[in-house]
Amino acid sequence: MCPNFWASKKVMITGHTGFKGSWLTLWLKSLGADICGLSLEAPTTPSLFAHANVGDGIRHEIQDIRDFKGVASVFNSFKPDIVIHMAAQPLVRLSYDSPIETYGTNVMGTVHVLEASRRAGSVKTIVNVTTDKCYENREWIWGYRENEPMGGRDPYSSSKGCAELVSSAYGRSFFENDGIGLATARAGNVIGGGDWAKDRLIPDLLNDLERGGTLHVRNPNATRPWQHVLEPLSGYLILAKRLYDEKVSFSEGWNFGPTDDGERTVGWIAETLAAKWGVAAQIESQAGEHPHEANFLKLDISKAKLQLGWQPKWSLDVALDKIVSWHKAWISNRNLQELCIQQIQEYNSDEVIT
Ligand SMILES: NC(=O)c1ccc[n+]([C@@H]2O[C@H](COP(=O)([O-])OP(=O)(O)OC[C@H]3O[C@@H](n4cnc5c(N)ncnc54)[C@H](O)[C@@H]3O)[C@@H](O)[C@H]2O)c1
């Protein structure tokens, strides 16, 4: 992961108080980067940010990305070299209840981050983190390639499709001429220790397991691709470095999804997680109407493998092992920052898929 490269870089991470942002901040801190995090407060209680002391040793700015002046002021005083933009309203179900907040944060918030990057005069590289849901989902069995149309049926997915279009326009209107590299990164359904977000499968299952009761799932037969959080994060870091070194040639969209091994039903995940926890699963399908969520959505990752040399390292089985050991450590009050760094080191030292 090139500590020599990162140790001399000032990195702005938006969304650093969130699940992915906390892992990324710890990873970049361990590589010696000078970090400024810009976000709202951690979105959950408990949170990885609080319990792994992610804010120690970084500049920590609580700032709403819907407020352009505030965002620009943080960028102007920190003067980052590299921006990794992850702050977002990331939940599909919440986006049905709060579409204005979702579009405001995910679309105009992205405009504000890009504009602040442009005006800061220091930024050379931007990775804008969107999602696999940015594609127009045709509910088919094949993986989406980076050049397929943007879309999104629900407000969250559509807001991320819009964020992709914003990035494309900013790239072509400003950044190409200014020699600034801007890429978008599309991944989906990440899992890992330290996620307590509402209505996500793994946090819900761990909650049920902790209470020793029945596992409640909305749709046990739905098949989704799953990957450990460190997989896409490693992709963002590789992409940021290549963009920094080679700029415009990497300024496009990139998929970071799992291999076919990561495609499993919700029921399989529940049963396997319970077995790893040490109990026999009792699964109950939750009755009732649920808002529409995309069913099968798969990414074609050929481009990232071939052109970035990135590839998934942990099978779903290994990813679930890491989650169970992480969560048990959390229950027994272990030092979570040390545990995250240990898992990052384990990830780094695994060469091929295990
Ligand atoms: N978790 C997943 O499975 C997944 C899948 C695909 C894409 N993503 C994307 O990855 C990114 C991070 O997701 P996550 O799961 O860590 O989410 P999260 O909810 O854990 O974290 C979101 C972060 O954004 C910040 N934020 C939210 N609204 C903000 C605002 N108005 N101003 C400033 N900061 C704000 C929060 O404070 C937090 O730091 C998001 O862009 C999300 O769309 C996540």
The ligand as an SDF file (V2000), in Angstrom:
LIG
                    3D

 44 48  0  0  0  0  0  0  0  0999 V2000
  -21.8610    0.5050    3.3540 N   0  0  0  0  0  0  0  0  0  0  0  0
  -22.1240    0.0370    2.1570 C   0  0  0  0  0  0  0  0  0  0  0  0
  -22.5250   -1.1340    1.9680 O   0  0  0  0  0  0  0  0  0  0  0  0
  -21.9170    0.9280    0.9480 C   0  0  0  0  0  0  0  0  0  0  0  0
  -22.1200    0.3580   -0.3250 C   0  0  0  0  0  0  0  0  0  0  0  0
  -21.8900    1.1470   -1.4490 C   0  0  0  0  0  0  0  0  0  0  0  0
  -21.5160    2.4640   -1.3240 C   0  0  0  0  0  0  0  0  0  0  0  0
  -21.3690    3.0040   -0.0710 N   0  0  0  0  0  0  0  0  0  0  0  0
  -20.9590    4.4160   -0.0060 C   0  0  0  0  0  0  0  0  0  0  0  0
  -19.8150    4.5300    0.8330 O   0  0  0  0  0  0  0  0  0  0  0  0
  -19.8700    5.7620    1.5550 C   0  0  0  0  0  0  0  0  0  0  0  0
  -19.7470    5.5120    3.0430 C   0  0  0  0  0  0  0  0  0  0  0  0
  -20.8110    4.6520    3.4620 O   0  0  0  0  0  0  0  0  0  0  0  0
  -20.9300    4.1100    4.9610 P   0  0  0  0  0  0  0  0  0  0  0  0
  -21.5670    2.7940    4.8870 O   0  0  0  0  0  0  0  0  0  0  0  0
  -19.6460    4.2590    5.6380 O   0  0  0  0  0  0  0  0  0  0  0  0
  -21.9840    5.1530    5.5570 O   0  0  0  0  0  0  0  0  0  0  0  0
  -22.1330    5.7190    7.0450 P   0  0  0  0  0  0  0  0  0  0  0  0
  -23.5710    6.1080    7.2060 O   0  0  0  0  0  0  0  0  0  0  0  0
  -21.5480    4.8040    8.0400 O   0  0  0  0  0  0  0  0  0  0  0  0
  -21.2510    7.0430    6.9990 O   0  0  0  0  0  0  0  0  0  0  0  0
  -21.6890    8.1910    6.3140 C   0  0  0  0  0  0  0  0  0  0  0  0
  -20.7540    9.3350    6.6190 C   0  0  0  0  0  0  0  0  0  0  0  0
  -21.2300   10.4940    5.9290 O   0  0  0  0  0  0  0  0  0  0  0  0
  -21.3680   11.5500    6.8640 C   0  0  0  0  0  0  0  0  0  0  0  0
  -22.4600   12.4320    6.4460 N   0  0  0  0  0  0  0  0  0  0  0  0
  -23.7530   12.1020    6.2040 C   0  0  0  0  0  0  0  0  0  0  0  0
  -24.4420   13.2250    5.8440 N   0  0  0  0  0  0  0  0  0  0  0  0
  -23.5330   14.2420    5.8520 C   0  0  0  0  0  0  0  0  0  0  0  0
  -23.6170   15.6350    5.5760 C   0  0  0  0  0  0  0  0  0  0  0  0
  -24.7700   16.2120    5.1890 N   0  0  0  0  0  0  0  0  0  0  0  0
  -22.4950   16.3900    5.7030 N   0  0  0  0  0  0  0  0  0  0  0  0
  -21.3200   15.8270    6.0900 C   0  0  0  0  0  0  0  0  0  0  0  0
  -21.1870   14.5260    6.3610 N   0  0  0  0  0  0  0  0  0  0  0  0
  -22.2870   13.7410    6.2390 C   0  0  0  0  0  0  0  0  0  0  0  0
  -21.6530   10.8750    8.1960 C   0  0  0  0  0  0  0  0  0  0  0  0
  -21.3760   11.7560    9.2750 O   0  0  0  0  0  0  0  0  0  0  0  0
  -20.6920    9.7030    8.1040 C   0  0  0  0  0  0  0  0  0  0  0  0
  -19.3870   10.1390    8.4210 O   0  0  0  0  0  0  0  0  0  0  0  0
  -21.1670    6.4560    1.1340 C   0  0  0  0  0  0  0  0  0  0  0  0
  -20.8870    7.3590    0.0980 O   0  0  0  0  0  0  0  0  0  0  0  0
  -22.0160    5.3090    0.6210 C   0  0  0  0  0  0  0  0  0  0  0  0
  -22.9800    5.7360   -0.3070 O   0  0  0  0  0  0  0  0  0  0  0  0
  -21.5620    2.2600    1.0580 C   0  0  0  0  0  0  0  0  0  0  0  0
  1  2  1  0
  2  3  2  0
  2  4  1  0
  4  5  1  0
  4 44  2  0
  5  6  2  0
  6  7  1  0
  7  8  2  0
  8  9  1  0
  8 44  1  0
  9 10  1  0
  9 42  1  0
 10 11  1  0
 11 12  1  0
 11 40  1  0
 12 13  1  0
 13 14  1  0
 14 15  2  0
 14 16  1  0
 14 17  1  0
 17 18  1  0
 18 19  2  0
 18 20  1  0
 18 21  1  0
 21 22  1  0
 22 23  1  0
 23 24  1  0
 23 38  1  0
 24 25  1  0
 25 26  1  0
 25 36  1  0
 26 27  1  0
 26 35  1  0
 27 28  2  0
 28 29  1  0
 29 30  1  0
 29 35  2  0
 30 31  1  0
 30 32  2  0
 32 33  1  0
 33 34  2  0
 34 35  1  0
 36 37  1  0
 36 38  1  0
 38 39  1  0
 40 41  1  0
 40 42  1  0
 42 43  1  0
M  CHG  2   8   1  16  -1
M  END
$$$$
